[in-house]
Amino acid sequence: MAETTITRKDMKEPDKFQQAATQAASWIAARRKHVVLAGAIVVGLAILLAVLQAVRQGREERAGQAVAELLATASGDVSAVPLPGLPGPFFPSEEAKQRAIVDTARKVIAEHPGTSAALLATLSLGDAEVRLRAWDDAKAAYEQYLAAAPQGDSLRFGALEGIAMAEEAKGALDAAAATYERLGREVPAFSDRADLERARLLARAGKAADARAILGTFGEKHKESLLTADASQLLARLGGK
């Protein structure tokens, strides 16, 4: 069976880092409230809890300052000269910008392990490695993020999609399709996107029948999806109805 080449260009992709930056900005702006201890508590225990809370709060705030530097780097502009009216930083090339993001992200991870900032930095590291086409390094960063992030974390889809992108770029189409299947299971809000991408990859791998099976029930399974038209077009290209 001939391979059906369907590129990823036509799939509208949410900007994972922009969403992460928005989440991080809100987190940095927030300040933890002091724990209110109710009832009769031993004075020594109350003091211990207060000390632990202060240490944790200070640790998160320092990490927040570090991740602010990461977000500033990610929002920098590619320009050989400083641009008037823009704060910078400026980078001579897109590659230089992504390498700066990698360096800053690794610094945050190393200096603030276990914090929300380190978690965001790990996801940002994966995204930068993808843009640098360092597929194995990107996959490692995303897997590290998934291992540390809560199961219900709103950005897990970004790491799973990043792994799928890396696998596809390496030519491991079956592994990429399996990752999209996992994405649909773990992040139901993106199950329509996951099914569409999985069908595309199956088609690329010469498994048109499997792809048609997914696309044939797409409209019924994802009744409110904005990707229904895309699924129908792909099904038509694969000879389905």
Secondary structure in CASP SS format (residue, H / E / C, confidence):
PFRMAT SS
TARGET T0000
AUTHOR 0000-0000-0000
METHOD secondary structure of the structure
MODEL  1
M C 1.00
A C 1.00
E C 1.00
T C 1.00
T C 1.00
I C 1.00
T C 1.00
R C 1.00
K C 1.00
D C 1.00
M C 1.00
K C 1.00
E C 1.00
P C 1.00
D C 1.00
K H 1.00
F H 1.00
Q H 1.00
Q H 1.00
A H 1.00
A H 1.00
T H 1.00
Q H 1.00
A H 1.00
A H 1.00
S H 1.00
W H 1.00
I H 1.00
A H 1.00
A C 1.00
R C 1.00
R C 1.00
K C 1.00
H C 1.00
V C 1.00
V C 1.00
L C 1.00
A C 1.00
G C 1.00
A C 1.00
I C 1.00
V C 1.00
V H 1.00
G H 1.00
L H 1.00
A H 1.00
I H 1.00
L H 1.00
L H 1.00
A H 1.00
V H 1.00
L H 1.00
Q H 1.00
A H 1.00
V H 1.00
R H 1.00
Q H 1.00
G H 1.00
R H 1.00
E H 1.00
E H 1.00
R H 1.00
A H 1.00
G H 1.00
Q H 1.00
A H 1.00
V H 1.00
A H 1.00
E H 1.00
L H 1.00
L H 1.00
A H 1.00
T H 1.00
A H 1.00
S C 1.00
G C 1.00
D E 1.00
V E 1.00
S C 1.00
A C 1.00
V C 1.00
P C 1.00
L C 1.00
P C 1.00
G C 1.00
L C 1.00
P C 1.00
G C 1.00
P C 1.00
F E 1.00
F E 1.00
P C 1.00
S C 1.00
E H 1.00
E H 1.00
A H 1.00
K H 1.00
Q H 1.00
R H 1.00
A H 1.00
I H 1.00
V H 1.00
D H 1.00
T H 1.00
A H 1.00
R H 1.00
K H 1.00
V H 1.00
I H 1.00
A H 1.00
E H 1.00
H C 1.00
P C 1.00
G C 1.00
T C 1.00
S H 1.00
A H 1.00
A H 1.00
L H 1.00
L H 1.00
A H 1.00
T H 1.00
L H 1.00
S H 1.00
L H 1.00
G H 1.00
D H 1.00
A H 1.00
E H 1.00
V H 1.00
R H 1.00
L C 1.00
R C 1.00
A C 1.00
W H 1.00
D H 1.00
D H 1.00
A H 1.00
K H 1.00
A H 1.00
A H 1.00
Y H 1.00
E H 1.00
Q H 1.00
Y H 1.00
L H 1.00
A H 1.00
A H 1.00
A C 1.00
P C 1.00
Q C 1.00
G C 1.00
D C 1.00
S C 1.00
L C 1.00
R H 1.00
F H 1.00
G H 1.00
A H 1.00
L H 1.00
E H 1.00
G H 1.00
I H 1.00
A H 1.00
M H 1.00
A H 1.00
E H 1.00
E H 1.00
A H 1.00
K C 1.00
G C 1.00
A C 1.00
L H 1.00
D H 1.00
A H 1.00
A H 1.00
A H 1.00
A H 1.00
T H 1.00
Y H 1.00
E H 1.00
R H 1.00
L H 1.00
G H 1.00
R H 1.00
E H 1.00
V C 1.00
P H 1.00
A H 1.00
F H 1.00
S H 1.00
D H 1.00
R H 1.00
A H 1.00
D H 1.00
L H 1.00
E H 1.00
R H 1.00
A H 1.00
R H 1.00
L H 1.00
L H 1.00
A H 1.00
R H 1.00
A C 1.00
G C 1.00
K C 1.00
A H 1.00
A H 1.00
D H 1.00
A H 1.00
R H 1.00
A H 1.00
I H 1.00
L H 1.00
G H 1.00
T C 1.00
F H 1.00
G H 1.00
E H 1.00
K H 1.00
H C 1.00
K C 1.00
E C 1.00
S C 1.00
L C 1.00
L C 1.00
T H 1.00
A H 1.00
D H 1.00
A H 1.00
S H 1.00
Q H 1.00
L H 1.00
L H 1.00
A H 1.00
R H 1.00
L C 1.00
G C 1.00
G C 1.00
K C 1.00
END
